[in-house]
Amino acid sequence: MSDLDDLSPASVVVAAGRPPRRPGASVNPPVEFTSTYAAPEAGVAYGRNGNAVWDAFEEALGHLEGGHARVFASGMAAISATLALVPAGGTVVTPRHAYNLTNVLLEDYREAGYEVRQVDISNTAEVVAAVEGADMVWTESPTNPMLEVADLRTIFAAAREHGALGVCDNTLSTPLLQQPLALGADVVVHSVTKYLAGHSDVVLGATVTGDHGRGPELLERLTRHRTMHGAIGGPMEVWLALRGLRTLQVRFERSCANAVELARRLEAHPGVERVRYPGTGAMVSIEVAGDAAAADAVAAGCRLWLDATSLGGVESLIERRRKYAAEAPTVPEQQLRLSVGIEDVEDLWTDLDRALRAALPG
Ligand SMILES: *Cc1c(COP(=O)(O)O)cnc(C)c1O
């Protein structure tokens, strides 16, 4: 379809990025396993520069976010390309509880002479006060794993006023819940690995930029970075991500409904001291009424929930994030992060309830 602008996201996610409707044409884009192309008169000549299935995925994600997407080798590749937009020795404002490897990468930037200002992203006044003199304001909303929510519109307005680029890592919300470009962001980044691909079978990332302001220039610089750093996704992986994206709406709707119900029940559970759930999305963080060892026992005691890192797949995952040295020290030791999948909610509850009661008797 050429004009998708009047369709809702549930339709766009299915219809965008399809081959032209010609008699006999395939419904899905082809997977071209080729590193080179017979000398073209124009366009792509080499596999590092382009691929038909990238175009299809980028068209679909671009429509969902309201901009121009570029697919990268991983979420971290997209994050690296975006941080490279900061001028040498520049200043970045960033959430204290950003994705842990974003923080680790920013630590490298700090050592290389950049200024990194960590803020509580849910404290809008603190964020706005930190923007003056910054080159980039990095956001996540909600944050991972503390699930703090940011006032993106106010933060990006302040960033623009001070000439700083506004960035949102939109992995946890997906474009179904939040379209940061419409809220004033210059760049959206995704770990496609998570909800967009949705089946824990690929590692990929993406950036999305808008048409306004510095959008076209940023798109060109991000594309150049992808090429020069070779941060490209393989055609099979991108095809799988596009196949996964087709069901984003139904998967995410089910995961979110499960998360709402589980968060409500966990609030009343004797083994749970605190529930963090921002009211939307499919991530829930809980602090168990015990120590780190008790939280580990809960994760290990589940049979349906899998104790594993990552999030956003059809299967439910549970993980104690502070076991990683790179996690922020302000994340509680006894916190478990739940990535709620699409299984039957009663089965998820029964399994989690049993593991909590076994690890935290009384
Ligand atoms: C997983 C994740 C990333 C990193 O993406 P990869 O695809 O694993 O490289 C970045 N941001 C958030 C919020 C994530 O959850």
The ligand as an ORCA input file, in Angstrom:
! r2SCAN-3c Opt
* xyz 0 1
  C      18.176     -4.752     25.158
  C      18.147     -3.268     25.190
  C      19.111     -2.513     24.499
  C      20.269     -3.177     23.745
  O      19.817     -3.782     22.580
  P      20.560     -5.078     21.923
  O      19.665     -5.386     20.774
  O      20.579     -6.134     22.975
  O      21.918     -4.639     21.523
  C      19.002     -1.151     24.530
  N      18.016     -0.532     25.212
  C      17.078     -1.211     25.893
  C      16.008     -0.478     26.626
  C      17.110     -2.605     25.906
  O      16.175     -3.280     26.592
*
